[in-house]
Every structure is written in structure tokens, then in C-alpha cells.
């Protein structure tokens, strides 16, 4: 394995999401701002969300980014689709924060469930580690599923707290 595989890894696919979040999180509606979004969330949800987010980042860093097989190419297409859906969910909330969509549970929580698509894409791309331990796809998929469960739970708790359901 070359040194290239150590820096050309699936973490690169996380960079657009991280940059997007850093640049635009302050543009989201008030209920998404840290002082509101993080208030009164049970510790188990907060810790679970952050622990599995960290697992996803670390695991993606350990998977070389290769697009040589058909499955990896399909995975990349799914990743790009998911990335666009995720970004669109933010744009709708930012530009149309007063809309029926943005104030519905489905619209409000879209940034929490659309990562399912880009994470699925990454899971199809990654098929090995940068070291000599056997690769088990279920590790990334399980970490992603648990992150999504905690992330969606967090978002629904915020929605229920600040809307009349």
C-alpha cells in the first residue's frame, strides 16, 4: 500500500459537509442555533450523537478512497446525490424558513435524515482499511446507523420542544 492511500481516503468525502456546516450553520433558523438546538437535550442523546459522529469520521479516515470497482462508482454517485440532498435541505431551511415545508417535521428534520444517502454512498466506496486488519463493512454501517438514530432523535426533540404538535 502506498503513502498515497493514507492521505487519499474517504475522509475527503466528509470535507464538503464539514465546510458547508461551518460556513452556513449560522444562517439556519433560530431553532438550529447552538444555544437552542443543544438546550435540554438528554445527555445520552448528545453523547451518543457525538461519539458515533466521531467514529464515522475516524473510520472514513482509515478507508482509502478508491473508485475502481462498479460498486465504488455507484457509491460515489449515491454520495453525490446525498450531498446535494443534504445541501438542498439546508438551502430550503435558510431561504424559506417560514414555509410549510421548513416548519413541518419532515422539512425541519431533513438535515438529520438526508445524511443517510451520502453515508450509504461512502459505505459502498470503502471496502478496506489502510492497515492490515480485516475490513468489516458493518462497522461503518453500524456507526452510521447509530449516529443517524441519535441525530434524528436530537432534531425531533428540538422540533417537539419549539413547535406545537
N, C-alpha and C positions, 0 to 999 in steps of 0.2 A: 504494500500500500504506500503510495507516495505522500509527501507532505501536503500536496495539493488537496487531498481528500480531508485533511484536518481543518483546513480553512474554507474549503468549498463544501459546506454542509447544509443541512436542512434548516439551520437557524437563520440562514439568509432569507428564507421564506417568511420568517417572523418579523423581519425588519420593516417591511411596509406597514404592518399592523402596528408595531411599536411606534413608528414615526407618525402615523396617522393619529394614534391616540394622543401622543404628546402634543402635536400641533393643533388638534381640534377639540380636545376634551373640554376646554373652557368655553367652547361655542355651543355645547349641548344645553338643552333646557335646564332650569334650576334644579329639578329633582335628580339630575345626573351629576351635579357638582358634589365634590367630595364631602363637604360639610353636611349635606343632606343625604347623599347616596350611601354614606358609610354610617350614618347615625342609627342607633338602635338595632343594628343587625346582630343576631346572636353570634357569639364567638366561634361556635362550631362551624357556622357558615363562612365567616370571614377567614378563619384559619384553613378550612378545607379548600376554599376557592384559591387562596394564595399558595398553599402547599402544592396543589395539583397544577396551578399555573406554572410554578417553578419547575416541577417535574417535566412538564411539556417542553419548556424552554431548554432544560438540560438535555433531555432525550433528543430533541431536534438537533442540538449542537453536536451530539455524538453520532448522528446518522449522516453519512456522506450524501451530498446532493448529486444524484445521477439521473439522467433522463435517457437511458439507453434501451430500456425494455418498453413494450407496448403498455404494460400496466403503469409504469412510471410516467409515460407520456399522457395517459388518460388521467392519472393522478394530478399531473400538472394542470391539465385543462380544468379539472374539478377544483383545484386550488384557486386558479384564476377566477373561475365563476364565483366561488365562495368569497374571494377577496372583493369582487365587485358588489356582490350582495351585501356584504358587511359594510362597505363604504356607502352604498346606497341607503342602508338603514340609518346611518348617521346623517347623511345629507337630508333625508326626509325629516328627521327629528329637528335638525338645525333650521332648515328653511321653512318648514311647515309645522312648527311646534304647537300651534293651536288647532291643527286639523283633527278630524275624527280619527284618522289613522294613528297619528302620534299620541293621541290620548286614549287609544284602546290598548288593552293588554297585549294584543298581537303586535301592534306598532311600537309601543313603549319597550317591549322586551326583545324586539328584533336584533339589537346589537348583542344580546346574550345568546340567542339561538342560531344566528347565521354563522358563527364560528364553526358550527358543526360541519359545514360544507368545506371550508378551507382546511380544517383539521383532517377531514376524511381524505382530501387530496394529499396532504403531507403523509398520511398513513400509507397511502398507495405508492408514494415516491420512495419512502425509506424502507430499505429491505436488508440493511446490515448495519453494524456498528463500526466505528473507527478503531476497534481493538479486537482482540481475539476471544471475546466471549460470544456464545451463540446468540444470535438475534432472535428475539421473540416479539412479533408484531403486536401481540396482546398487551405488552407493557405500554406502548404509546397509546393504543386504542383505549385501554382501561384508564390511563391517566387523563386522556381527553374526555372520556365519558364522565368521569368523576368531576373534572373541572367544570364541564358544561352543566352538570346537575347542580353544583354549588353556585355557579354563576347565575344560572336561570332562577334558582331559589332566591338568591340575593335580590335580583331585579324584580321578581314578583312581590317580595316583601316590601320593597320600596314602592312599587305600584299600589299595592293594597293600602299602605300607610297614607299615601298622599292623594288617593282618588276615592271616590265613593262607588263601591262595587255593590 
